[in-house]
Amino acid sequence: MNEPISDISFLNRAEIDPIRWDQCIQASVNGLIYARSVYLDKMAAHWSALIWRDYEIVMPLPWNKKMGVSYLYQPAFTAQLGLFFIQDPLPLLAEEFIGACKARFRFCEMALNFANEVEGTSPRANYVLNLNRSYGEIRRGYKKRLLENLGEAEVHQLDYQADTDYSSTIQLFKKQYAVRMPQVRPKDYERFEELCLALHQHNMVFARQVRDRSGELLNTSIFFRDDKRIYNIMSVSLPLGREKRAHFYLLDRLITEFAQCPLLLDFEGSQLPGVAEFYRKFGSLHQPYPFLRYNHLPFLLRLFK
């Protein structure tokens, strides 16, 4: 598979066949929902792509422009992108893709995916849990402190419910966490809500919530789903919910609901040690992914990002 770089084509969005693109992502051994055309269409300001041969390897390139300079970036609520392939390519070909990025974009801050091995990247943490087992087997992997937290939650007789009000969850998330996430702009929340509505048409999004005996909302979460993973995309823990361990309870009930399904629960990871430790309590597997950053701008423009 040591093919010349001339076999890699650069296409703008209007030139990309979305059917063939999505077929490649779905068939890829490392296919992720973030790379589906509908996801990129909704969340990226603009996107183009590098494509090898007949959509055998694809690499989405979300880009934006500032001060007349086009640059690669990571759209909000989009954990991993990078190269997606039906058969595992040689590392040299991955380097050719990165070289093609550098030839067109002189600045990049973009996450690749767990199956990409590229030099000059830094690792980011993610945790996944194999759901294709009985709930009893999964629970045996829970850490002691998690079992204690679940015991505390059960005392409050919590109620786990399905929900479809994505807008309310998004607004609660924005109210609770927007100050901590200044990089996520108001437009990004609008895009995310549009994405939820689009995925709802394909049965690729669902929401769950936890309420107490009085009916008060304690935790609400949005999950995305494809044929490989359930993605823990957005979760809101309200103050009383934190006291009653509602998020622990919600994830445990979710695991009960989907146990023995051939899926991974993708916790989406975190660089925050406390959040990472929370996901490890479920007996999850660490599956890091690389983050690519380079800056080849002229000296006077290097401070624009």
Residue, then its C-alpha position, 0 to 999 in steps of 0.5 A: m500500500n506504499e502508493p505515491i502522494s499523487d493518488i491522494s485527491f483534495l476535494n472541496r465539499a461540493e465535489i464530495d459524493p456524500i453517499r460514497w463518503d458515508q459508505c466509506i466511514q461506515a465500512s471503515v474499521n475505525g469509522l466514527i460518527y463525527a466523520r459522517s457527512v451530516y455531522l461535518d455539514k452541521m458542525a464545521a464552518h467549512w470542510s474539504a477532504l483528502i481522498w485516496r483512490d475511490y474513497e478507500i481512505v478519507m480524511p475530513l478537513p474542517w477549516n475556517k478563515k481568519m485574517g485571510v488565512s485558511y486553517l484547520y481546526q476541530p469543530a465543537f462537540t467533535a472529538q476525533l477526525g483524522l484518517f478513516f480506512i477500510q483496510d489499515p494503511l501503512p504509516l507512510l501513507a498516513e504521513e503523506f496525508i499529513g504532508a498534503c494537509k501541510a501543503r494546503f493549510r499552514f496552521c492546524e489544531m485538529a484531533l485525529n482518531f484512535a487508529n491513526e499513528v502519526e509522528g509529531t502528535s500529542p496523545r489525548a485521553n479517551y475511555v471506552l467500555n465494551l457493552n457486548r457482555s452481560y450486565g453482570e459481567i460488566r458490573r464486575g469490572y466496576k471499581k469499589r467507589l463506583l459501587e458505593n456511589l450507586g448504592e448511595a443513588e439507590v437510596h433516593q429511589l431515582d427514576y431513569q427515563a427516555d427523553t426527546d427534548y434535546s433543546s432543553t438539555i442543550q440550553l441547560f448545558k449552556k447555562q451550566y458550562a458555557v463559562r468553562m468552555p469559552q471556545v464553544r460559541p453560541k453558534d456552535y450550540e445552534r449547530f449542535e441542536e440542528l445536528c441532533l434534529a438531523l440525526h433524530q431522523h436517522n435514529m442516531v440520537f437519543a436522550r436519557q434523564v434521571r428524576d427523583r421521587s418528586g419528579e425533579l430533574l437531576n441529570t439529563s444526557i444526550f447520546f449519539r449512536d451508530d453501528k459501532r458506538i454509543y457516544n456520551i456527547m453531552s451530559v448535565s448534572l444539576p446541583l441536587g443531582r450531584e448530591k444524589r449521584a444521579h450521573f452515576y445512576l444514569l450511566d449504570r442504567l444506560i449500561t443495563e439497557f444496552a448490555q449484550c449489544p455489539l457496541l462500545l460506550d464511548f465516554e469521550g474522555s477528558q484531559l481533566p484528571g477527575v473526569a478521567e478517573f470517573y470514567r475509569k471507575f466503570g472498568s473502561l479501556h483507555q483508548p487515546y487518540p492523537f492531536l495534531r498541531y503545527n504552525h507554519l505561518p509567517f512570523l508576524l501571523r503566528l499569534f493570530k491563533 
